[in-house]
Amino acid sequence: MSSIVHRLTLSDVLADHARSRPQATAAVDGGVRLTYPELDARVTRLANGLASAGVGRGDRVLWLGRNSHRVLELLLACSRLGAIFCPANWRQSADELRFVLDDLAPSLVVYEPGITPEGAASWIQSGDEYESLLSSLLSRDESPLPAADERMDERADERADDTLPVLALYTAAFDGRPGAALLSDAALIAHSASLLHVRQMEPDFAFLNNGPLFHVGTMMFTLATLLAGGKNVFIPAFDPEEVCRLIDAEKCTQAFLFGQMIDSVVAANAGGEYDLTSLRFISHSPEWDEMTTVDDSPWCRSKMGGYGQTEVGGMLTFLGLAPAAAGFAGRPSPLVQVRLLDPDGSEVAPGEVGEICARGKSIFSGYFNRPELNEAKTRGGWHHTGDLGRREPDGTLTFIGPRLRMIKSGNENIYPAEVERALKSHPAVADAAVIGVPDERWRQTVKAVVVLREGAEATADDLVEHVRGQIASYKRPRHVEFAASIPKKGFTPDYDALDAAYGGGAYPGA
């Protein structure tokens, strides 16, 4: 009995809002406007339709398409069934999408026309076919459910377990291929509660879903808005003028906007055609601040700062929980623990760099079908993020960079990311990468490969002394080579290519 009494799924949240917020708008998408009772009724019918199509507990449902209210409906229907929903990056190449299909083996794919090949089995289009699915009915005795408000979630023996995965988001290729990070209802609700607190989201909160919903940065606000009983407004993709129109029309209080996106919105509203004052956002520029309302919540005061990743539901730490912090990643969410661990699993001393490791309510359930990776990532009872951090004297955290590999010089562990960050803080440095090179006395020493800014000058000694002033002396480069560019794998240095070109080797464990 206790497992039922203490259980709370995203579907349960929706069902309760349908009772307690009968007139509140839950979702807006073009000509579609749904109150919470209407969204709940559609999710009930969709869950029945998915069940009639063979989707059951633990099965996967894949979405291939742009932003839509259907993404939220599919997630909530999967929550109701105990299934797993995955919104995939539809902009991937055909080979990348084929990998996702083979890896996830979905029971059903819902797609937008033009995104997927013709004639695939178990695929339905997001328009009329999707709406037909909502009209499918199934109950345990194969007879139609009598009414939408006699909800599936009230059949206690069929309710989903909130600790089981409900959302899959593909993320970094730790083992050479992307992995689907699995997040449970409980983890998503816990993260939403933390974000709701730091962002100070009120019941009239309206979020404009203009960022990609296959990205945790958008999804985390979608779900926090749901938890708050607010309004989710959907736009297929970012379009500056449409963003302005929707903020004005729907009185949106938050949107997925950064840097150049904000500048393009300012340009689109240069004539002041749209009223954007409902948007309570960070300060960005005089023009932006004049158009919007500069928000005083901890989230916005801190410029939306912190550290996060998909595997922790979005944000693990918030700068908004640490005013005037020494560490620019702030402090952990109140629903998690964070430790900085060395390769042996021991906590490092304040001021030393270690891997950011966490456990708590919002941590993911592992990667789909990656047992060996899951074992490695959860060793010692902690989720190992693969990223490096440092605890400052005031107890706050600084994010250093991805761990990737470690250099062992004598008895000291040196992480390239920390040295690279120190090098890049020199005004003459455009880019830098650090490798370990064999050394008879120390096993390895640090070599820096540096790209200077156009027209800038700096000697190897200048850079070594600069690093010595930033971090512990033993971490400074013993060798510096200048290059025209740094080879990359995606956004990170291609360390294998650097080792081959500049004599790297003798890494621990090699």
N, C-alpha and C positions, 0 to 999 in steps of 0.2 A: 504493500500500500504506500509506503513512504516514497518509493520511486515515482509513483504517479502524483502524489501530493507535492513533491518538490520539483517536478518537471515543468519547464517553460520553453516552448519552441517559438520560432518566429511566427509560425501559423497561429499559435495560441495568442501572441501579441495582437495579431490582426483580428482574431475573433473577439477579443476583449474590446478593441477599439470600435468594432462594429456595434457593440452594445453601448459603450460609454461615450462615443463620439458619432452619433447617428447622422448628424448633419455636416460633419467636417469633410472637406475634400482630401482624399488620399492621394490621387494621381491625376495628372493632366498630361495628355500627349496628343498634340494637334487638336482634332475635333473630339477626342475622347476625354470625358471628365467623369471621374468615379469617386463617389463618397466611400467612406469606410465600409458601410454595409454592402454597397454595390461591388467593391473590390473583393470583399469576403465571399460574396455569392459567386463571383466569377472564379475565384480560386477553388472553391468547393467543386464547382462543375469541372474545372480543369483537372483537379486531382482525380475525379472520377473518370474523366476522359483519358488521362494518362494511365490509370489503372486498367481501363478497358483495352488500351493499346499494349498492355503487358508490362508496364513499368511498376516495379515493386520495391520493397525495402533494399537499399544498397545499390540499386540500378542507377545508371547515369543518364542524364538528359543533357544534350548539348545545344547551345544557342549559337548560331552563326549569323550575325547581323549587327546592325548599328543599334544605338540606344533606343529603347522602347519600353512602354509600360509592361509589355509582355515579359521582359526580363524579370521584373519584380514579381509578376504573377507566377511565372515558372518556378522561381526560387521558393515562393511561399507554398505552391502546390507540392513541390518536392519535400518541403518541410512537413507538410501534412501527411505525405506517404512514407517518409523515412528514406526517400531517394536522394540522389546527389545531383545538383545542378551545376553546369559549367558554362559560363559565357566565354567563348573563345575569341581570340583576336582574329577577326574576319579579314584583316588586311595582310595576313601572312601569305606566303607563297603557297602554291598548290602542294609542294612537297612537305612544307611545314604543317599544313592542314591535314595532309594524309597521315603524318606522324601522330597528330592529336587523335585522329579517328582510330588509328590502330592501337594507340596507347590506352586511350580511355574506354574503347569498345562500348560506346553509348547504346542504350536500348532504343533511343529515339533522338533524332536531330530535327530541330526547328530552325529553318533558315529563311533568309530573305532571297527573293528571286535574283538571279545573276551572280550569287556568291558561291553556289555549289554546283557540281556537275549534274547533268540531267540523269534521270533514271535510277538514282540510288535508292536502295531499299530502306525502309524505316525512316524516311525523311518526309517532313510535311512543311509546306510553305507557311510563312508567318501571317498571311492574310486570311482568305476564306477557309483554307484547310484548318488553320489554327482555330478559327471561330467555330468550325464544325466540331472540332475536338471538344470544345466547351459544352456542346449540346449532348455529348455522349454521357450516358449514365450507367453506373454500375454499383451494386451493393453486394453484400455477402450472399444474399439469396438470389442474385442475378435479376432482381426487380429494380425498377427506377427508384431513386430516393424521392420521397414524397414532396420535399421542398428544399430550397437552397438553405434556409435557415435551420433545418435539421442537420446540423453540420457533422461532417466526418470526424472533426476533431473532438466531438463529444462522445464518440464511441470509445470508451476508455481502454478497451482491450486492443484497439487498433492504433492508439496514439504513438507517435514516433518518440524515440528516445532522444532527448536533447543533447546527449553526449556523442551521438553518432554524427559522422560528416554529413553536411547538407550543401556546402558550397565548395567547388573546386576551381582554383585559379592557377593557371600555368605561370611559372616563375623561373628563376635563373637555372641555367644548366650546370649544376654542380658536378655531375658525373658525365658531362659531355652531351647531355640531352635534357630538354626542359622537363620539369616535373610539375605535376598538379598538386599544389598544396591544398590540403583538405581542412576545412574549418567547420566546426559543429555549430548547431543552434546556440548552445550555451556560450561558446567562445565569442560568437558574433554579438550576442546580446550583452555580454560582459564588456566587450570593446566599445559597443555603442553607448553603454552607460558611462564609460569613462570619457568618451568624446563629448557626449551630451553635457557632462559636467564642466569640462574645460572650455567648451565653446559656449556654454550658458544658453543652450537651446530651449526656447519657450514653445508652448503649444501652437503659436502662429508661425512657427519656423517653416519656411518654404525653400526647398533646395532645388536649384536648376541643374539637372543632370546633363551637363554639356561635355564633361570629360568621358572617356571610354569606360563603359561598365565592366569590361574585362580587366580593368585596373583597380587595385584595392583602394587607391586614393579617391576615386569616385564612389565605389561601392560602400566604403565605410560611412560616408555621409548619407547615402541613400538609406542605409539601415538605421543609422542614428535618427534620421528624420522620421522613419517609420516608428521607432521606439518612442519618440517624443509625441507621436500623434500628429505630426506635421504633414505638409504637402510636398510630394515629389513631382516636379515638373520635368518632363522628358523632351529632349531635342535630339534628332538623329545623330548629329555631329556638330562640332563647334562652328558657328557662323556668327561673326561679330554683330551684324545688324539684327539677326534673329535673337541673339542673346539679349540685346537691348530691348527689343520688342517684348520678349517674354518677362524680363525683369519688371518692365513697366506694367504689363497686363496682369501678371500673376503676383505682383508684389513680392518677388523672390528676395530672401534675406541672405542667401549664400549661393555661390556658384563655384565651379571648378575652374579657377582662373589664376594664372601666374604670369609674371614678366611680360613677354611680348603679347600674350593673349589680352592682358589688361590694356596694353598700349593700343591694340587693334580695336578694342571696344571703345576706348576714348576717341579714336579717330572716327569710328562709325557714328558716334553721337556728338561730333564736334559742333553741330548746329543746335544741339539741345532739344532735338525732337522728342526724345524719350525721357521720362522721369525715372531716374535710377536711385532715388534716395531711399527706397526700401532696402537696398542692398547694404547690409551692415558688414563692412569688410575692412581689411588692413589699409593703412595709409600707403600710398604708392607714389603719387606725383601730385603736384598742385591741381592739375586738371581733373585727375581721377578723384581726388579728395573732395573737390567742389561738386562733382556729379553724384557722389555716393555719400553714405553716412559712415564716417570712420568709427569703427566699433571698439568698445572698451573691454571686451571679454578677454580673459587671460590668453585664449587662443590667438586672437587678433593682435593684442598688444605685443605678443612675442613673435609676430610675423609668421604665425603658423609653424613655429619651430619645434624640433624634437627629432627623435630617431625612430624609424619604423621599417617594416618590411611586410610582405604578404603573409608570411608565416606567423606573425603575431596579430593578425587581423587588421593591420594598418599601422598604428602608433604603439610603440612600446614605452617611450618616454615623451614627456611634454615639457617644453621650455616654459609654457604657461603655468606649470606647477612650481616654478623656481624663479621668481622675480629677481633680477640683478644677479643671475647665476654666473659662476665662473665657467661652467661647462655649457657649451651651446646646444647640447642635447637635453638639458634639463634634468628632471627627476622622473622616476618610473610612474606609470599608471598605478593607482592605489590597488589594483586587482592583480598585480604581478610582483614577482621578485626578480631582481637583476643582480648578477654577479659577474665580475671580470676574472676569468680563469686562465691559468697558464696551460701549456700542452699536457701537463700531468693531472689537470683537474683541480689544482689548488688555487685559491683566490690570491690575486696579486695585491701588493701593497698600494695604497693611494699614491697617485703620481706615476705608477707604472702602467704599461700597456698590457692588456689582456683581451681575450676573446669575450665579446658580449654574449652572455648566456642568461637564459630566463626560464621561469616556470610560473604558472598561474592560470587564471581563469580564461584569458583571451588567447592562449597559445594554441597553435594548430594541432591537428591529429596525425600529422605525418604526411608523406607524399603518397599518392595513389600508386600502388604496385611497385614500390621501391623499398623492399624490406631491408636490404643491406645499408642503403643510405639512411633510412629511418633509424636503424640501430646506431649508426655512427653519429647522427645528429642529436640523439637523445641520451648519449652515454653519460653515466653518472647521475641520471635523473634530471638533467637540464637540457633545454633546447639550445644547441650551439648555433648561433646565428651565422657564423662565418665572417663576422665583422669584428673590428677591433675598436676598443674604447679605452678611456682613461678616467679614473675618478679623481676629481679635483679636491682641493682642501676643504671646500664647503660641502662636499658629498655629492655634488652634481656630476653629470657625465659629459664627456666630450667624445664625439664619434671621430675616429681616426681614418678608417677606410676598410676595404675588404682585406681579409687575412691572406687569402690566396696561397701564400707560402711563407716560410720562416727561414731566416738566416741564423746559423749558430756560430758565434764567434767566441772562442774559449768556452766559458760556461754561461754566456749571455745569449738570450733570445732577442733577435732583432727582426722587426716586421718591416718589410719594404714600404708599406703604405705610410707608416709614421715618418720615415726618412723622406719619402716623396713629398709629403705634405709640407715638411720643413723647407725642402728645396724650392717648392713652388711658391713659397711666401717671399722669396727673393724677387725684387722688382725686375731683374733682368731675365728671369727664367720664364719661358713660355710653357715648357713641359719637361717632365723628368720621370725616369724610372730607375729602380734600384734592384740590383742582383747581388748574389753572393758568389765570390770567386774563391777557388781553393787557396789555402794558405798553410804552409807546413807547420807553423807555430800555433796558429789560432783555429785551424781547420778551415774557416772561411773569414774573409774580410768583405767589407761593403764596397761595391763599385756603383757609382752613379753615372747614368747616361743622360745628358742634359741637352735640351734644345733652348737656345737663347732667343729672346724676342728680337724682332727685326730692328737693327740699328743699335741694340744694347750690347754692352760689353761687361764681362766678368771673367775672372781667372778661376782656375780650379781652387786655389787657396782662398779666394774670396768666398766661394760657395761652401767650402769646408768650414770656414770660420763662422759663416752665417748659420749653418746647421748646428754647430757647437753651441751657439747662443740660444737655439730653440729647444734642443732635446739633450739627453745625456751624452757626454762626450764619446763614450764607447760606441755609440750608434752612428757617429759621423762617417762619411765616406772616406776610405783610405785611397781611393782612386776615382778620378773623374774623367769621363770622356765626353766630348761634344759631338753632337750629331745633328743632321738636318731634320730628322723626324724620329718619332718613337713608333715602332710597329705595334698595332693594336689588334686585339680580339674583341670586337664590339667596342665598348667604352674603356676597357682595361688594357694595360700593356700586355703584349704577347711575350711573356717571360721566356718561353722556350726559344723563340727567335732571338731574343736578347742574349740568352745564355750561349746560343750557337755563335752569335756574332761577336760577343765580347768576353768569351771565356768563362762563363758561369758554370758552377757545379759544386759538388761535395755537400749537397743539402742533407739535413738530417733525415734519416729514413731511406735515403737513396742507396 
